[in-house]
Amino acid sequence: MQTKSATAALAVAALLVGGCGSGSTSSSTTARTTATTSSAAVNPNAKEKSPPGDIPDSTAFVRFTVPGAGFSVKVPEGWSRTANGKQVTFASNLNSVTIASRPAGGPVTVTRVKQAEVPALARTLKGFKLVSVATIPRSGERALRIRYLARGAANPVTGKAPLDAVERYLLVHNGTEAVLTLAGPKGADNVDPWRTISDSVRWTA
C-alpha cells in the first residue's frame, strides 16, 4: 500500500512540474512575440520620407523677371539657374522649371496646340507620351496646359534616364507668348508647387 501511494504521489508531482514548465514556456513565447510585434510597429514620431522629387513644403518662392520677355514669375528660392538664349532654367532635386518667351502666333487654343505644339514635342523628346491638353484659369486669364511624359536627362553614373511628368503652360499677352515647362519624376507629388509657379505670371509690358 505504501509503495502504491508513493508511486501515485510521484506521478502527481511529475504532472505538476510538467504543467509549470509548459506555462513558463508559453509565457516566454508570448513575451517574445509581443516584443517582436512592438519593435516592428511603425514609429509615429519617425521623420516622414518623401518620394524622390517631392518639393519640400518649406520651399520659399521668389519673383524672377525674365530679361526682355515682358513678364515675371515666381520660382523656388535657392535652385540653380542656367540660361540658354532667351530660355532660363531653375533646377533642384530632379525637378526643373524652364521659362521662355516667343512671339505669339495668335491665340493659344487646344486645336492649335494639338496640331503644332504636340507634334513638335513628340519629335524632340524621348519617350514622349501625351496625357492631356486643356485650357485652364491661370494668373487671372486663360492658359493652355499640356501634360505629358518624357525621358529626362540621363544619369552620368548609371546612364539611365528617368521618366518625368511634365506640365507645359502657354500664356499670351500683347503679342508675346510665355512658356513655362515644369518637370519632375513621375510619381512625385508637386501639385501645389506647380500651381504656385504657373499661377504667378505677371505681365510687365
C-alpha positions in Angstrom: 0.0 0.0 0.0 2.8 2.4 0.9 4.5 1.6 -2.4 1.4 2.4 -4.4 0.8 5.6 -2.5 4.4 6.7 -3.1 4.1 5.9 -6.8 0.9 7.9 -7.1 2.4 10.9 -5.3 5.4 10.9 -7.6 3.1 10.8 -10.7 1.1 13.8 -9.4 4.3 15.7 -8.7 5.6 15.0 -12.2 2.4 16.3 -13.7 2.6 19.5 -11.6 6.2 20.1 -12.6 5.4 19.5 -16.3 2.4 21.9 -16.1 4.5 24.6 -14.5 7.2 24.1 -17.2 4.6 24.3 -20.0 3.1 27.5 -18.6 6.6 29.1 -18.3 7.4 28.3 -21.9 4.1 29.7 -23.1 4.6 32.9 -21.2 8.1 33.3 -22.5 7.0 32.7 -26.1 4.2 35.2 -25.7 6.6 37.8 -24.3 9.0 37.3 -27.2 6.1 37.6 -29.7 4.9 40.8 -28.1 8.4 42.3 -28.1 8.9 41.4 -31.8 5.5 42.9 -32.8 6.2 46.1 -30.8 9.6 46.5 -32.4 8.1 46.0 -35.9 5.4 48.6 -35.3 5.6 52.0 -37.2 7.1 54.7 -35.1 4.6 57.7 -35.3 7.4 60.1 -34.4 9.7 58.9 -37.2 10.6 61.5 -39.8 8.5 61.1 -42.9 10.3 60.0 -46.1 9.2 61.8 -49.2 9.3 60.1 -52.6 12.3 61.2 -54.9 11.5 64.5 -56.5 8.9 65.8 -54.0 9.5 69.5 -53.4 9.6 70.2 -49.6 6.6 72.1 -48.2 9.1 74.6 -46.6 10.3 75.8 -50.1 10.1 79.6 -50.5 9.3 81.2 -53.8 10.9 84.5 -55.1 9.8 86.6 -58.1 12.0 86.4 -61.1 11.8 88.9 -64.0 12.5 87.3 -67.3 15.0 89.5 -69.2 13.4 91.2 -72.2 10.3 89.0 -72.1 7.8 91.4 -70.5 6.8 89.2 -67.6 7.9 87.8 -64.3 7.2 84.5 -62.5 7.8 83.0 -59.1 10.5 80.4 -58.8 11.8 78.2 -55.9 14.4 80.1 -53.9 17.9 78.6 -53.9 17.6 76.5 -57.1 20.5 76.5 -59.5 20.0 78.8 -62.5 21.2 78.3 -66.1 20.4 80.4 -69.2 20.4 79.4 -72.8 19.5 82.4 -75.0 16.0 83.6 -74.1 15.4 80.4 -72.0 16.1 80.2 -68.3 16.0 77.0 -66.2 15.9 76.6 -62.5 16.7 73.1 -61.2 17.0 71.1 -57.9 16.4 67.6 -56.7 15.4 66.1 -60.0 12.9 68.9 -60.7 13.2 71.8 -63.2 11.4 75.0 -64.1 12.1 76.3 -67.6 10.9 79.7 -68.6 10.9 81.0 -72.2 9.2 83.6 -74.4 8.5 83.9 -78.1 6.3 85.9 -80.4 2.7 84.8 -80.2 1.4 83.1 -83.3 -2.2 84.0 -82.4 -4.4 82.9 -79.6 -3.5 79.6 -77.9 -6.2 77.0 -78.5 -6.5 73.3 -77.9 -6.7 72.7 -81.7 -3.6 74.8 -82.5 -1.6 73.1 -79.8 -2.6 69.6 -80.9 -1.8 70.4 -84.5 1.6 72.2 -84.0 3.0 72.1 -80.4 2.3 68.4 -79.6 3.9 67.0 -82.8 7.0 69.2 -82.2 7.4 67.9 -78.7 6.9 64.3 -79.9 9.7 64.8 -82.5 12.2 66.3 -80.0 11.6 64.5 -76.7 12.5 60.8 -76.0 9.7 58.7 -74.6 7.1 61.4 -75.2 3.6 60.4 -74.3 0.7 62.9 -74.3 -1.5 62.9 -71.3 -3.9 65.8 -71.8 -4.3 69.3 -73.4 -6.7 71.7 -71.7 -7.5 75.4 -71.3 -7.4 76.3 -67.6 -7.5 79.5 -65.5 -4.1 80.8 -64.5 -2.8 84.2 -63.4 -6.3 85.8 -63.9 -6.5 84.7 -67.5 -6.8 81.6 -69.6 -3.8 79.4 -70.1 -3.2 76.3 -72.2 -1.7 73.4 -70.3 -0.1 70.4 -71.9 0.6 67.4 -69.7 2.9 64.7 -70.9 5.5 62.1 -70.0 9.1 62.2 -71.3 12.6 60.9 -70.5 14.7 63.3 -68.6 18.5 63.8 -68.8 20.4 60.5 -68.3 22.3 60.0 -65.0 26.0 60.5 -65.7 26.9 57.5 -63.5 24.2 54.9 -64.3 23.3 56.2 -67.8 19.6 55.7 -67.0 17.1 58.4 -68.0 14.2 58.9 -65.5 10.7 59.2 -66.7 9.4 62.7 -66.0 5.9 64.0 -65.6 5.8 67.4 -67.3 3.3 70.3 -67.3 3.8 72.9 -70.0 1.9 76.2 -69.8 1.3 78.7 -72.6 0.0 82.2 -72.0 -0.3 85.1 -74.5 -0.3 88.9 -73.8 0.3 91.8 -76.3 1.9 89.6 -78.9 4.2 87.7 -76.5 3.8 84.1 -75.6 5.1 83.0 -72.2 6.1 79.3 -72.0 6.6 77.6 -68.6 7.8 74.0 -68.5 7.6 72.3 -65.1 9.2 68.8 -64.9 9.8 66.3 -62.2 10.0 62.5 -61.6 6.8 60.6 -62.4 5.0 59.8 -59.1 6.3 62.9 -57.2 3.6 65.0 -55.6 4.3 68.5 -56.8 0.8 69.7 -57.4 1.0 72.7 -55.0 4.4 74.0 -56.1 3.5 73.7 -59.8 0.3 75.6 -59.1 2.2 78.3 -57.3 4.5 78.8 -60.2 2.1 78.5 -63.0 -0.4 80.9 -61.3 2.3 83.6 -60.7 2.9 85.0 -64.2 2.7 88.8 -64.1 3.0 90.8 -67.3 5.2 93.9 -67.1 4.7 95.1 -70.7 
